[in-house]
Amino acid sequence: MSVATAGWLQAGLLVFALAVTYRPLGDYMAHILTSAKHWRVEKGLYKLMGVDPEADQTWPVYIRSVLAFSVVGILLLYLILRLQDHLMLSLGMPAMQADLAYNTASSFVANTNWQNYVGESTLGYTAQFAGLAVQNFVSAAVGICIVATLIRGFTRTRTDRLGNFWVDLTRINLRLLLPISIVLGIVLIAAGVPQELSSHLTTVNTLTGGSGSLYTGATGSQEVIKELGTNGGGIFNANSAHPFENPDGFTNWLEIYIILMIGFSLPRTFGKMVGSHKQGYVILSVMGAIWAASAGFITWAEERHWGSALAVAGSSMNGKEVRFGVPGSGLFAASTTLTSTGAINSTHDSFTALGGGTAIFNMMLGEIAPGGTGSGLYGMLILAIVTVFVAGLMVGRTPEYLGKKIRPAEMKYAALYILATPSVALIFTGIAMATTTARNSMNNSGPHGFSEVLYAFTSMANNNGSAFAGLNGNTDFYNTMGGLAMTLGRFLPMIFVLALAGSLARQKATPASVGTLKTHTPLFAGLLTGVIFIVVGLTYFPALALGPLAEGLK
């Protein structure tokens, strides 16, 4: 079988698997977010937390709960990392330095999982399980909580109540993330991903006849939630390029599927909750088109024969695993940068200029195709609101979306959301390029060096976590500024989403009229796609022109 045929086959099987998952998983998530019944274990947790599960919250109370929960999470994780050498099952690992611990704590609570450390030689079991793994679950759940409030803003009328954060958080973890992680974790372990607690070192034989001891640890249980929650932080420094995290072509395909399954099923949840599956199909079609175009373009760019070395090799295999090839690497790169996952199975720094530039651009779009758990859908819905507003201006009518008028107040929140993440990414990139100590961390000069810094802060601000790997991020500057960028990039947009949801929920429902723009048609899908690339994509065009585009045109 040729490489091209294998690439098309795995892409086709991936689309088929996601299509099979779309309806049952989407409907199940809608049930989780709308059911009036509480499980017995959930009631016990509510009692322990002192939470009234029947008391819905206003948007300011909801966001304060999110922020308070996240601040406590950062503090607890910071303490675990700083006191690691005093904890059991530390495997003899020393305490993490203060600035790196702050960066790591901010990273995992913000669902970014940016790692300025080597996992297998830095963290013991307690830090991995009680610290990082816990945040992999709860930070992913927080994203779904936020999009649930935005959907409720469309479905509820004349109210200031958007749900209960503690109920949403508990249900998503117990009913969704934990069960799927257990099932798919067993599949990964059966496929060869190690799960070892008795000893963290395993003796392996090398191709040259020698032997050595390699760190294994409980990789399987960590790997599944790293992908499912679009977190991305791996046990190993090589992440999903490491054979213990990703042994072969099957696990590579499965991990891509795990990354995408919740994100591509959430439009079904949205359609079911608003009472129109056609609305969900429109969002899904835009997400799917962008994802397919990105995966195809990255693979095409890496397969081209630009330069004598690539002409001889037949493609750009530099930085890629032979067991995955260009198609498996391109598909993984597109999926991880279009979500907030950040996991990598190849070195993005070694991609061609256009391939690496596309990976950066994917994050600049706001990671909406399908995006992170929850965050991708609420980002897409914000852009849908902007699209309705633009279309309304064209025909001279007050724009409406799903029975709610898009007034100046709603547009202000949408505009602030769209500006928040690019502002963080570009301002912090500018500060880094103007700082001598920050520039000294660049392993390359010129456009490629700038691309390394731009990629880093775009990744951190968009809560992705992947890196070009040509940048030394473990410095006082990048640890401190990176932690701040990840926190602002995560929680500023959430504030604007909650405020928008509250504004929508207070409105009365507006019946559709002859002049109402139909938002379940291919025309609207085309308009939405255009708005995404024009409003969001062009925001970053000057920065892209200085980095990957300049390098690609050399």
N, C-alpha and C positions, 0 to 999 in steps of 0.2 A: 504494500500500500504506500502510495506517495505521501510526502509530507503535506501537500495541499489537500489531498483527499482526507487525510487524518484530521486536518484542521477543520474542514467543512463538516466532517462527521461529528466531532466533539461539540462544535457550535450548534449543529442541528439537534443533537441529543440534549444539550443544555436548554435550548428553547422549548423542546418538547416537555422536559421535566418541569420547567417553570410554568408552562401552560397547564400541566396536570395539577400542579400545586395551587394555582391562582385562585380557583373558586373555593375549595374546601378551607384553605388556610385563611383567605380573606374573610370568608363568612365566619370562621371561628373567632378571628380577632374582633370582628364586629360584635359577636355574641359576648365576648369577654368585656367589652367596653360599654355594653348596654344592658346586660343582665341585672335584674334586681336581686338575685339570690347570691348569698355569700356562703362560701365553703366553711365548714367547721373550723379548719385550721386558720382560715382568714379571720374568723371572728375572734379566735384566740389571740392572734397577732394584733388586731385592733384594740382589744382589751389591754394587752400589754403596753401598747403605745399610747393608750388613753385617747383613742380616736373614735368619734361617732361616725360610723360608715354611712349613715343616712343624711349627714349634714354636708350639703354641697357648699363649695367655696366660691367667692367672687374672684375675679382675675387677680386683684392685688394680693389676696390671701393665698391663692394658688401659687403665684410666682414667688412669694415670700417663703412658702413651704419648700419649693424647689431650691431656692438659693440657700436656705438654712440647711437643708439636707446635704447639699453639695459642699458647703463650707465645712460642715462637720466631717464629711467624707475626706476632704483634703487634709484636715488636721489629723484625723485618725491614721490615714495612710502615711502621712509625713512622719508621725511618731513611730509607726511600725518600721519604716525604712531607717530611721535614725537610731532606733533601739534594736535593730536586727540581731546584733551580736549577743544580746541578752535574752533572746527568745529561743524557745525550743525549736528543733528541726531547722536551725540556721545553717547547717552543713559547714560550720566554721567560717561563714562569710562575714566580713567586717561590716560595721555600720556604714550607711551611705552618707557621703558628704552633704552638707546642708543645702547648697545651691542645687545639686543634682536631685536631692530628695524633694525639694520644692517643685522642681520641673517635672519630676516623675509623678508626684501626687496630683499636680494640676492637670497633667496630661491624661491620666487614667480616669479622673473624675469628669473631665471634659469630653470623654469618649474619643480622645485623640490617639493615645498610646504612642506618642513620640518617645523614642528611647535613645537617650544619650549614654547608654551603658551597655555592656555585654552581659546579657541575661544569665548565661550559664556559669559565669564567673563572678557574679555580683549578688544574686538573690538566692536565699534558701527557700525551703518549702513553705514556711510560715508566711514570709513576705509574698510569695507567689500566690498562695491559696487565700489566706485571710486578708491580704491586701489587694493585689492586682485582680485576682479572679472575681472577688466580690464586686469590685467596681466595673468589671466587664459586664456583669449582669445588670447592676442597678443603673449605670450610666446609659446603657442601651434602652432600658425600660423608661427612663426619663424622657427620651426623645419621642417614644410612642405616646407617653402621657401628654406631651405638648401638642402633638398633632390631633389627639383626641379632643382637646379643648377647642381647637380651631374648628373642627368638624361640628362640635356641639354649638359653636357660635352661629353656624349656618342653620342648624336644625331647631334651635330653641328661639323663642320669641318673647319679647317684653320681660326679660329676666336678667339678673346680673350674676346668675349662678352657672358655673361651667363644669361642675364635677368636684370630686374630692381627690386630691393628689395622692394621699396615702392609700386610698382604695385602688386607684389606678395602678400605682406602683406595685402594690402587693399582688394584684391579680395578674399583671403582665409577667412578673417573675415566676409566680407559682403555677400559673395555667399555661403559659406560653414558652418562655425561655428555658426553664428548667426541664420540662418534659422533652422538648425537642433536643436539647443538649445531651440528655441521657441517651436517647435513642441513637442520634447521629454520632455521639462520642463512642459508643460501642462499635458502630460501623467503622469508624476511623481506626480504632484499636485493632479490630479484626483485619483491617487492610494493611496493618504493619506499623502504625504509629505507636511508639512505646508508651506504656503506662506502668511506671516502676516507682515503688515507695521504699522497698527494703534497702535499696542501695541506689545512690544517685549516679554511680559510675558503672559503665558496662564495658567489658573487654571485647574489642572487635578485631578481626583480622583484616589486614590491608592487602591490596593487590600485589604488593611486592613481597608478600610472605611474612611480613612482620605483624606485630599486634600493638594495640594501644588502648588506653582507657578513655572513654568518651562519656560526657554527661548525658543522661537520658531523662530521669525524673518523670513526673506525671504529665507527660506531654499531651496525651490524647484528650484528657478532660479539659485542658487549657485551650487546645487548638480549636475545638468546636465552638466554644463561646467567643473566642477571638474573632472567628469568621461570622457566626450567627448574629452577634451584636454589633457587627461592623466596627470592631475595636481595632484589631490589627497588631497589637503588641505580642510578639512571640517569645517562647521560652529561650530560643537561640538567637544569637546576633544575626545570623543569616536568614532568619525568619522562615518563610515558607519555601525558600530555596534549599533549606537544610533537609537532608533525606530523612531525619527523624520526625520532622514536622510534616513533610510532604514526600512520601517515599517514591511514588511512581505516577504514571499518567492518570490512573483511575482516581487516586486521592487528589490530584491536581484538579480534575474535573469536578469531583465532589465538593472540594473546598470553594470553588467558584460558585457552584450551585448554592451552597450554604450561605455565601456572602449575599447572593441576590434574592433568595427565596422570600424573605419578609418584605424587602423593599418593593419587589414587583407584585406582591400580593396585597399590599396596603391600598392601592387604588380600588380593589374590589371592596375592601372594608369601607372606604370612603363612599363608594356608590351605594352600598347597602344602607349605610347610616343616613345618607341624604335622601334615600328613596328613589334613586335613579342609577341603575347600573351603567347606563350610557355615559353618564358623567365620569364614571370610573374608567370606562374603555377609552375615552378621549385622553385622560391623563396617562393611562398605560401606553397608548400608542405613541405619544410624544416621548415618554421615557424610553420605550423600546427602540424607537427610531434613532435617538441620540446614542444609546448604548451600542446598537449595531453599527452605526457609522463610525463611532470611535474605535471599537474593536477592529473593524475592517481596515481603517486607516492606519492604526498603529502597526498591525500585522503587515500591511502593504509597505509602509515606510521601512520596516525592519527587513523585509525581503528584497528590497531594491539593491542594485549592485553599484552604488555610488562609491567610487574609489577602487584602486587596483586590488586592495586586500579583500574587500567585499566581493569583488567580481570573481576572484579565485575561490572564495569560500562559498559563494552562491547566495549568501545572506549575511546579516549582521548577527553572529552568534556570540559576540563579545559580551560577557556578563550574564549569559543565559545558560541554563542547565540543559545538557544534551538530552536528558530524559523527557524534557518538556518541548524542546524545540521552539522555533519562532511562533507558530500558531498558539501553543499553550502559554507561552510567555506574553504574547500580545493580548490574548483573551483575558488573562489574569490581570495584566496591567490596566486595561480599560475598566474592568470590573472593580478593581480596588480603588482607582482614582475617581470613578464616577459615583462610588459610595464613600462613606467616611471610614473605610476599613484601614487602609494604610499598610496592610500586609503585602509582601512582595515575594515573588518567586524568581526574580531576576533583578539585576542592578540597573535601575532606571538611569543612573548617571552614564551608563555605557550605551544607552539607546542612541540611535541616530538623532540628529537635531530635530527633525520633524516628529519622530516617534516620541522623544522625551518632551518636546514642546506640546504635543497633544495630551500627554499625561498631566502637564501643568494646566493646560486649558480646561481639562475635565474638572479639575478642582476649582478653577476660577468660575466655572458655570454655576458653582454653588453645590456641586455634588447632588444633582437632582434626578439622575437617570440610572438607577432608581433612588440613589442617595442613601444616607444612613438610616438606621432604624427610626422611623418617624420624621427625622429632620429632612429627608429627601422629599417626602410628600408635603410637609408644610411649606418648604421652599417652593415647590411647584405650584401650590395653591396661591401663594403670595403672587407669583408671576402670572397666574391665571387672573387674579384680581386686577393686576396692572394691564393685562391684555384687554379685559372688559372695559376698563377705563379709557384706554386708547381708542378702542372701537366706538365707545360712546361719544368721544370727542369728534370722531369722524362723521357721525350722523347727527350730532347735535341733540343727543338725548342723555338723561341721567343714567349712567351705567348701572346695571343690576347683575348680580351673580347669585344663582340659587335662591332667588326670592328676596335677596337683601340688596338695598341700594348701596352703591359705592360712593360715599360722600367725601368731602375734603378730609374729614377726620380719618376715615379708613385709608385714604391714599397717603396721608402723612405717615401713618404707621407702616404701610407697605414700602414707602420710599426710604424710611429710616432703616427698615430691615435690609433692603437691597444695598444701601450705602455702608452698613455697619461692617460687614466682613471685608469688602475690598479696602475700606479705610484702614482697618487693622493690618491687613497684609501689606499694602503699599507703603504705609507710613513706617512700619517696622522695618521693611526692606530698605527704605531710604535712610533710616537711622543707621542700620547696619553698614550700608555702603559708605556712609559718611564717617564711620568710626574705624580707626586704624586697627584696634584689637580685633574687631569683628572681621575686617578684611583679611587679617592674617590667618584666619581659619579656613580660607578658601584654598583648595588644592590646585585650582586652575585660575588663570587670569583671563581677561577679555570677556566676550559674551558668555562663554560657558561658565566662568566663575560667577558672573552675575546671575546666570540661570540657577546655579546652586543655591544662592541666597534667596532668590525669588521663589524657588520651589519650596525652600524650607519654611518661609513665613506664610506662603500660600497654603501649604499643607497644615501648618499649625493653626492659622486663623480659620480654616475650613474644617478643623478637627479631623483631618485625615490621618496624619502620622507617618506617612511614607517619606522617604528622603532620597535625594540624588546620590547620597553616600560619598560625595566628594567634598563634603563640608565637615570639619571638626566641630561638632556641636557641644561637646562637653567642656565648655568654658564658662566663666562667671557671666559673661555677657549673654551668651545664647541660652544658658540655663535660666537666667533671670528674665530676660526679655521674652524668651520663648514661653515660659510659664504664664506670663502676663498676657501674651498674644492668644494663647489657647483658652484662657479663662474668658477674656473679652469676646473672642470669636464664638464661644459656645453660648454664653449667657446673655449678651446684649441682644442678639436676634430673638432669643426666647422671650425676653421682656416685651419686645414689639409684637410678637405673635400673640401673646396672651392679651395685650392691650387691644389688638385688633379683634380677637375673639370676643372680648367683653363688649366692644362697641357693636359688633354684629348681633350679639345675643340680645341686646337691649332694644333692637329694632322690631317692628312688627313685620310680618311676612307681606311681601308685595306680589300680588298676582301677576303672572306673565301676561303681556299684552301683545298686540300686533307688532309693536316696535321693539320688543325685547330681543336682544341678541341671543340666538340659540347657541348654547355652549356645549352641545353634545354632537356637533357635526364635524366632518373633516375640515370645513373651512375654519372653524375655531381652533382645531388642532394645528393647522398651518399658521394661523395668526400667533398662537402661543409659542410655537417653535421660533418664529421670527422675532418675537419680543425677547425670548431667551438669549438669542445670539446677538441682537442689537443692543438691548439695554444692559445685559449682564456682560456678554463677551467683550464688547467694545470698551468697557470700563478699563480693561486690562491691556488693551492693544498697545499703548505706548511702551509698557513694561515688556511685553512680549517682543516688540520690535527691537528692544535693546539686548534681549537675551537669545532665545531659541531661533527667532526669525533671522536675526543678524548672523547667527552661526550657520544656519541652514543655507543662507544665500552667499556665503563666502566661496 
